[in-house]
Structure formats: structure tokens, C-alpha cells
Amino acid sequence: MPELPEVETVANGVDARVRGRRVVSVWTSGKPQTFKSPENVIAETLTGARILRVHRVGKTIVMDVARSSHHKKQVLRLRAPRSAQDDKSTGDAQFLIHLGMTGRLLVSQPEVPLPKHTHAVLTLDDKREVRFVDPRRFGRLSVAAESYLGPGAEPTTILAEEFAELFRGRKLAIKAALLNQSILHGVGNIYADESLYRAGIRPRRQAGRLTRAELGRLHAALQQVLAHAIQLGGSSVSDYVDADGIRGFFQLEHMVYGRTGELCKVCETPLKKIIVGGRTTVYCPVCQR
């Protein structure tokens, strides 16, 4: 599943290509698993709207759109009944895209053949298309009338002291805590393993028992790993590609993830595989304590 750096890369790539464009039409596939909002609501919300920006919140791509007053009234009529407080919304909407396991968000010229397993196409005012492609249909599309904040804290901007507080008193293994999206959103298996390795911390250590110094190292390692991965376009270990269909390169920098049984690049000890919180975890028994 694409993690924070991959989602950030896709969001930035789409933003650079479509910001300021207007959506002139929306097509959806009718596959119910893909849509958290009714397809007609998605189409009515986005058709005619201008794209303000595309950005990432956790592992979700968020497309902010601006609509006319007339357009807002049309969309509200399609929605389920809302509270009086909800009706005070500014009316600007967001299109939420979760890539799931195999989802891709591509910006294509109309003459490029439509990929198999395409589930949504946003046609823009310059004829280009934003396409959501998802063979396994674990991705999800929806619209929201209010700002989507996502669960948990943002790992790329959280301060060291705030980061340490997230784990105070927690009995979870630190690897499981890093993957808990209600604590810290956007971190997945790849970047949890890589950050713990660089911080020298074993994945099964109880989060609440880590020292301030250890949590400080983990905070720094996590932010460095995420920044470097974003710079390299993410890790292409499965189906992930960016908005142009290009693979990332951070997989070439992996120290432990996917390297079970291989030698540690620092101490040359064979790397071990364990299961933590139901997830495969790779670590170095010498470098991580």
C-alpha cells in the first residue's frame, strides 16, 4: 500500500499539473466498492468546480475545489439531510482519494488509451484527464463539504516534544504504535522499519518505555527518512507509480525493509524477520537494541 512519501509524491505531481483548471465532466465506473460517497454526488460536486490545490493528509490525497453559489445549491439537494450547523459550511468541497493497495492517480492526455480498471475520470477544461485506476478496488473515492484533517498527528511537521508525548504510557510495541494511524498518520510498514533501524531501536520495544533520547532519535530518523523518500519519489516495491506513471527510487535506499536474511549494510549481521502487530518486520539484531 502506498505510504506517506508515495502519496505525497502523487499529490504534488497532480497539483503541479492541474491546479487552477476547471472540471468540465466526471465519469465513474459504477463499481460500488470504490465509492464512499454516491457517484452522483461526486459527479455533481466536481463538475464545473475549479481545482484550488491537491495535497496530502495522512495517506489520503485531497483535492480542494471551489464552486459557484448556484453550483453549491445543486449539490446540497443531492445530499442526505444535514444539521443546521453543517449548513453553515462555506461550500467549498474536497475530493478525497485513498489509493488503497493498487490505486493510481494519473494525469493523461485524452488520446492516451484508458487503462483497464479505471474507475473515475475527471475531464478538465484543457481536455486532459485525471484518472483513478485501481485493479484490486481497495482504493476509495469520496467528497466532503468540510476540511478533511485525518486522524493522528502529521509526522513530517510534528515537533520532537510533541512526538515523544504521543507514546507516553503506551504499552504497544513501538513498531505497532508507529503504524497506528490514530496516533501518527501516514506512516506504514516501509518507513516504520527504516526509521527504527536508523534510530537503533528494536521494533518490539514497548513504546511507553523508550527514553526521551531514544524518542528524539526516532523523531529525527522518521523525519529524515520521509523527507529523503519524498525527494526520491517514494518506494516502488509493488504497483506504485507517480502522476506520470513513473516509479520511485527510495527502494534502492532501503536498509532493512524487504531484505530478510541479507547482511546489515553496517555490521554485516544477517537481518531478521519477525511479526509485530500482524505486520512483517525486518530489523538488525546488533544495530537495533
Secondary structure as UniProt FT lines:
FT   HELIX           4..18
FT   TURN            19..20
FT   STRAND          22..28
FT   HELIX           32..34
FT   HELIX           39..46
FT   TURN            47..48
FT   STRAND          50..57
FT   TURN            58..59
FT   STRAND          60..66
FT   HELIX           69..78
FT   TURN            84..85
FT   HELIX           86..88
FT   STRAND          93..98
FT   TURN            100..102
FT   STRAND          104..108
FT   TURN            110..111
FT   TURN            116..117
FT   STRAND          118..124
FT   TURN            125..126
FT   STRAND          129..133
FT   STRAND          140..144
FT   TURN            155..157
FT   HELIX           160..166
FT   TURN            167..169
FT   HELIX           174..179
FT   TURN            181..183
FT   HELIX           189..199
FT   TURN            203..204
FT   HELIX           207..209
FT   HELIX           212..231
FT   TURN            232..233
FT   TURN            243..244
FT   HELIX           250..253
FT   TURN            257..258
FT   TURN            260..261
FT   TURN            265..267
FT   STRAND          272..276
FT   TURN            277..278
FT   STRAND          279..283
FT   TURN            285..287
//
